[in-house]
Amino acid sequence: MEDRWNVLFQGLFRMLVICLVLAIFFPVYEADFTGKVFGQTEPVVCLVGEDVILPCTLRNNVSTVNAVKEAVEWQKMDLTQKDVHFYTDSRDSNMDQIPSYRGRTSLFKEELRKGNISLKLTSVKLSDAGEYSCSVPSLHRNEKAFIQLKVGAVSQPVISIMGPKDDGVVLKCESGGWYPEPKMTWLDSDGSILPDGPIETQIDSEGRYTVRGEVTIQKTDNNKFTCRVNQLQINQMKETEMNIPGDVVTS
C-alpha cells in the first residue's frame, strides 16, 4: 500500500512540475483569447477634401475577433478633448465627440464581426492631421494601436510670360494652397533642371503655402518648359508645361 501511495505522489509531483514549466515558458495571456488591436505602422497619407480610412483590426494569435458586441474607441492624441468616435452596445455613441468630427466618422458595421474596427473619416481637413489611437476598452482598457495621419494640400502651377530680359525671356510660375511647404523646380524640354531665379514663399491664415518663382530662358529647339512643384512628405507632384512662341524668345 505504501508503494502505491509513493507512486501516486510521484505522479502528482511530476504533473505539478510539468504545469509549472509550461506556465513559465508558455504563459497564457488573456489577449490570446480576447484579442489585441493592430493598426498600421506606416503613416496614412491623404489630401484635403478626400475620404480616408484609418486601419485597425481586432484579432488574437490565430484569427480575427468578432467586435460587434465590444466597445470600440477612436481618439486623437494631441487634443485635450480626444473623442473622435465611440461605439458601444452595438451602436454609435458620440455624445462626447469632438465637434469638428461630427457627421464625418463611421465604422464598417458589416465588418465588425470580422474584427475590422477601422475608422472612415470623410472630407478631410488640414486640422485632422496627427496621431490617432484605436482601442477596445471592453477587452483591454489600456491597450491601444496608434495610426499616424498626414494630410496634404496641392494645386496646379500656373505659368505666365513676364517679358524679355537680356538675351532671353522671363517666365513666372505660381502655385498656391499647398501643405506642407513645397519645392519649385524649372525644367527644359530634355528634363534638365534650369537655374532658377528668386523663389518667394508665403503662408496664409490657414497654414497653406503659396510658392512663386521666375526663370530666364533662352531659345531652344522647341521652346518647351515645365514648372514642377512637389512635396516629398506627402508624395505629391504637380507640373505645368508651356510652349513659348519662337518670336517671343530672342535668338
N, C-alpha and C positions, 0 to 999 in steps of 0.2 A: 504493500500500500504506500509506503514511504517513497519507493522508487517512482510510483505513478505520480505522486504529488511533485516530486522533483522534476519529472519530465514535463508536467503541466506548467510548473513555474518557469522552467527554462524556455518553453514555447512562448509563454506570455511575455517573458523578458525580451526575447528576440523580436516579437511583434512590436513592442514598445520602442526598441532601438530603431527598427526599420521606419516606424512612423516619425520618430524624431529626426532621422536623417532626411526623410522626404520633406518634412516641414522646414528644415534648414536650407536644403539645396533646391527645393521646388515649392516655394511658397505660393499659396493660392490667394490672390487678391480679389477683392470684391469686384474690381473693374473687369476681371476676366469673365464675369457673368453678367454684369450690368452694363458694360461698355464704357468706352472713352471717346472723347471728342477729338477729331482730327481736322485741322484746317489746311491751308496751303502755305508752304514756306516761301515761295516766290511772291513778290507783290502783285496785286491785281491792278491793271492799268486801264483807264478808260478816259474818254473825253467829255467835256461839259455837254450836258443835254442828252447823253446816251443813257441806256439802262445797263446795269451791271449786276453780276451775280457774285456774291461773296461765298465761296465754297466751304462747307463744313459737313462732316459726316459723323454719325454715332455708330461705333462698331466695337466688337470685342476682338479677341485674338483670332477668331475663326471667321466671323461674318458680320454683317451689319445688324444693328439692333433696332427693333420697332420703337419709334419715338412718338407714336400717335397719342399715347396717354401720359407722356412725360411733359415736364415743363421745359421750354426752350427759351433762352435769354440771349439777346444780342445787345452789346453795349459799345459805345465809343469811348476809348480810354482817356483821351485828352480833354474831356469835358467834365465839369462838376456834376451836371445832370447827365448821366451816362446812358439812360434807357433809350435804345433805338427800336427794339421790337421785343415783345414778350408774348409767349404762347403758353397757356395752361388750361387744364380741364377741357382739352380738345377744342379750344377756340382761342382767338387772339384776345389779348387783354392789355390794351395800350393806353390806359388812363394816365400813366406817368411818362408817356413817350415824349421825347424832345420835340417841341412844336415844329421845328423845321423839317422833321421827318414824317409828319402826319400825312397819310394818304400816299406815301411813296415807298412803303416797305411791305413785303409779303413773304410768306413761306410757301414752299411747294407742298400743299396739304396732301396731295395724292402720293407724294414721295416719302412722307414721314414714316410709313410702315417699312420702307426700305432703308431707313437710317439717314436719309437725306434731310438735313436741317439747314441747308443753305439759305441765305437771305437774298432776295431780289430787291434792288434799290433802283427806282426809276428817276428819270430827269435829273441826273447827277449834277451837283453844284461843286464849285471850287472848294467851298467850305466842308464838303463831305470827305475830303482827303484826310487820311490819318490811320490810326491803328484801331481795329475793331476786335472784340472778343466774342466768342461763341461758347455757350455753356449749357449744360443740362442740370440745373440745380436740384432737381428732384432725385438725381442719382449721386452727383458729386458737386457740392456747393462751391468748393474752391478750385475745381479743375476747369481750366479754360483753354481754348485754342485761339490763337491770335492771327489775324489776317490784316495785312497792310494794303491800303487802297491809295493809289496815286491817281490824281485827277489832272488832266491837261486841257489846254485850250489852244486852238490853232486857227489860222486864217490864210487865205491865198494871197501871195505877194502881188503887188501892182507896180508895173514898170512904166516910167514916163521919161520922155526926152527933155532934158533941161536946156540944151543948146550947144553950139560949138565951143571948143576950148583948145587953143593952140592948134595942133595938127589932128585933132580928133573931135569927139562929141561926148558930152556928159550925160550919163543915164542915172536916173534916180529910182530906187526901189523902196517901197514901204509896205509893211505888214503889221497889222495891229491885232490886239485881243489874244496874245499868246500867254501861256503859263505852262511851266516855268519859263524863265528868260531864255529866248532862243539865240541862235547864232546865224548871221547872214554871210553868204558867200556868193561871189560872182564867178561865172564860168563862160568860156568861149565855146565855139561850135565843136571843138575837139574834146570838151570836157575838162580842159585845163583851168585851174584856178587863176583868176586875174588879180593883180594887185589892186586892192580897193582903196577908196578914199575914206573920208571920215564916216564913222558909224555912230549914229545917235540912238539912244535907248531911253524911252520914257515909261513910267508906270502910272496907271490910273488909280482911282479910289477903290476899285475892286481888286487891285493887285495884279492886273493884267498888263502885259508889256507890249509896247509898240516899238519896232525897230526900223530905222531908216538908214539907207546907205547910198553912196554915189560911187561911180566908177567912170573913168575916162577911157573910151575905147577908140581904136583905130580901124580903118577899113580892112576887112578880111575877104576871103573868097565868097562867103555867103552872108556875112554881117549878121549872124545869129548869135544871140547872147542870152544867158539864163541867170536869173536871180533865184537863189536857193536859200530857204530858211528852214532850219532844223532844230530839234530839241532831243538830245540823246536819252535823257532820263525817261521820257515817255515814248521814245522810239517813233517820233513823228517828223515828217519832212514834207514841205510844200515848195513847189517851184513854178516859176512863170518864165516862159521863153518869149523873146521878141526878135523879129527880123527887122533890122534897121534899113530903110531905103538907101540905096547906094549914093544918091545925090545929097543925102544928109551928112554922110561921113566924108570928110575931105581926104584926098589921096596923100 
